[in-house]
Amino acid sequence: MSDLRTELENIKTKYGRLTPKLVLEEARDPSHPLHARFEWSDAIAAERYRLDQARELLSLVKIQYVSATGETKMVRQFHAIRASDDDEFTYEDAADIARDPFMRKLLLREMTRDIAELVARYEGLQEFWQELRKLRRKAS
């Protein structure tokens, strides 16, 4: 199989831009090097899409949170916690997490992973660090 970066650069060169839709269209050809990286069974792909929709629904529910300073905010009610090393997430109620030290530790571990992913993705952009400082000042 060819190098992913090369194939994506080839698509960008061909179309002058790079979008998921263009990548998918190119990969539809069974002879294309990226073809094997996609799930082509409609039954499996449809189920995965519905799971993504379910995750989105879980993220939409908000509850009112009152901070120690009395400030009221709307926050997510359900948080994804990786309960084991098999990448399976369970969604727990924020109130239950607040009461359970072990669940708080799991959520903190997930938060740390999320932050590490953001840093890896944007650390080369000076504006990233500026935005983080702004958010920190705003939260203080």
C-alpha positions as semicolon CSV with decimal commas, in nm:
position;residue;x (nm);y (nm);z (nm)
1;M;0,000;0,000;0,000
2;S;0,129;0,343;-0,081
3;D;0,200;0,615;0,168
4;L;-0,115;0,785;0,302
5;R;0,042;1,130;0,289
6;T;0,138;1,084;-0,076
7;E;-0,211;0,969;-0,173
8;L;-0,375;1,262;0,004
9;E;-0,132;1,505;-0,156
10;N;-0,211;1,350;-0,495
11;I;-0,582;1,412;-0,439
12;K;-0,513;1,770;-0,339
13;T;-0,301;1,821;-0,650
14;K;-0,569;1,669;-0,871
15;Y;-0,855;1,886;-0,735
16;G;-0,673;2,186;-0,596
17;R;-0,820;2,121;-0,252
18;L;-0,863;1,837;-0,008
19;T;-1,196;1,741;0,148
20;P;-1,327;1,420;0,304
21;K;-1,578;1,394;0,019
22;L;-1,303;1,408;-0,244
23;V;-1,097;1,148;-0,057
24;L;-1,400;0,919;-0,036
25;E;-1,482;0,964;-0,404
26;E;-1,128;0,878;-0,510
27;A;-1,118;0,578;-0,274
28;R;-1,440;0,429;-0,416
29;D;-1,237;0,280;-0,700
30;P;-1,135;-0,068;-0,579
31;S;-0,794;-0,023;-0,741
32;H;-0,722;0,300;-0,552
33;P;-0,458;0,263;-0,277
34;L;-0,694;0,413;-0,016
35;H;-0,986;0,183;-0,098
36;A;-0,896;-0,073;0,171
37;R;-0,895;0,196;0,440
38;F;-1,273;0,234;0,416
39;E;-1,564;0,019;0,527
40;W;-1,761;-0,057;0,211
41;S;-2,030;-0,275;0,365
42;D;-2,339;-0,056;0,385
43;A;-2,473;-0,252;0,680
44;I;-2,160;-0,199;0,889
45;A;-2,106;0,161;0,780
46;A;-2,471;0,250;0,846
47;E;-2,449;0,104;1,195
48;R;-2,134;0,306;1,267
49;Y;-2,308;0,621;1,144
50;R;-2,604;0,555;1,374
51;L;-2,362;0,506;1,665
52;D;-2,209;0,845;1,582
53;Q;-2,560;0,994;1,587
54;A;-2,624;0,835;1,927
55;R;-2,298;0,985;2,061
56;E;-2,407;1,324;1,933
57;L;-2,743;1,293;2,110
58;L;-2,566;1,211;2,437
59;S;-2,355;1,524;2,403
60;L;-2,655;1,753;2,348
61;V;-2,816;1,716;2,691
62;K;-2,721;2,004;2,922
63;I;-2,771;2,069;3,291
64;Q;-2,731;2,380;3,498
65;Y;-2,409;2,399;3,699
66;V;-2,349;2,646;3,979
67;S;-1,981;2,703;4,055
68;A;-1,836;2,767;4,400
69;T;-1,845;3,140;4,318
70;G;-2,217;3,121;4,239
71;E;-2,174;3,152;3,862
72;T;-2,431;2,951;3,667
73;K;-2,335;2,768;3,348
74;M;-2,492;2,508;3,123
75;V;-2,270;2,201;3,099
76;R;-2,295;1,854;2,947
77;Q;-2,494;1,611;3,156
78;F;-2,331;1,297;3,020
79;H;-1,957;1,249;2,989
80;A;-1,781;0,975;2,797
81;I;-1,555;0,769;3,017
82;R;-1,329;0,497;2,883
83;A;-1,405;0,226;3,134
84;S;-1,136;-0,013;3,015
85;D;-0,851;-0,040;2,771
86;D;-1,076;-0,173;2,494
87;D;-1,173;0,180;2,380
88;E;-1,533;0,121;2,488
89;F;-1,689;0,435;2,632
90;T;-1,970;0,454;2,880
91;Y;-2,160;0,778;2,933
92;E;-2,199;0,878;3,294
93;D;-2,412;1,148;3,453
94;A;-2,212;1,453;3,567
95;A;-2,370;1,432;3,914
96;D;-2,260;1,070;3,952
97;I;-1,909;1,159;3,839
98;A;-1,894;1,441;4,093
99;R;-1,978;1,197;4,375
100;D;-1,747;0,916;4,269
101;P;-1,368;0,969;4,305
102;F;-1,286;0,680;4,071
103;M;-1,513;0,811;3,793
104;R;-1,363;1,160;3,841
105;K;-1,018;1,004;3,797
106;L;-1,131;0,830;3,476
107;L;-1,280;1,154;3,342
108;L;-0,962;1,342;3,429
109;R;-0,761;1,079;3,242
110;E;-0,985;1,128;2,937
111;M;-0,955;1,506;2,966
112;T;-0,576;1,471;2,974
113;R;-0,589;1,264;2,653
114;D;-0,808;1,527;2,488
115;I;-0,569;1,806;2,586
116;A;-0,270;1,606;2,459
117;E;-0,448;1,556;2,125
118;L;-0,518;1,930;2,098
119;V;-0,156;2,015;2,177
120;A;-0,028;1,762;1,924
121;R;-0,264;1,901;1,662
122;Y;-0,207;2,275;1,715
123;E;0,117;2,323;1,907
124;G;0,292;2,466;1,602
125;L;0,048;2,756;1,585
126;Q;0,138;3,056;1,799
127;E;-0,231;3,149;1,810
128;F;-0,312;2,819;1,980
129;W;-0,109;2,913;2,285
130;Q;-0,253;3,266;2,281
131;E;-0,606;3,125;2,282
132;L;-0,522;2,893;2,571
133;R;-0,391;3,187;2,773
134;K;-0,711;3,383;2,697
135;L;-0,926;3,091;2,809
136;R;-0,723;3,054;3,126
137;R;-0,761;3,424;3,211
138;K;-1,133;3,405;3,138
139;A;-1,174;3,103;3,367
140;S;-0,986;3,272;3,653
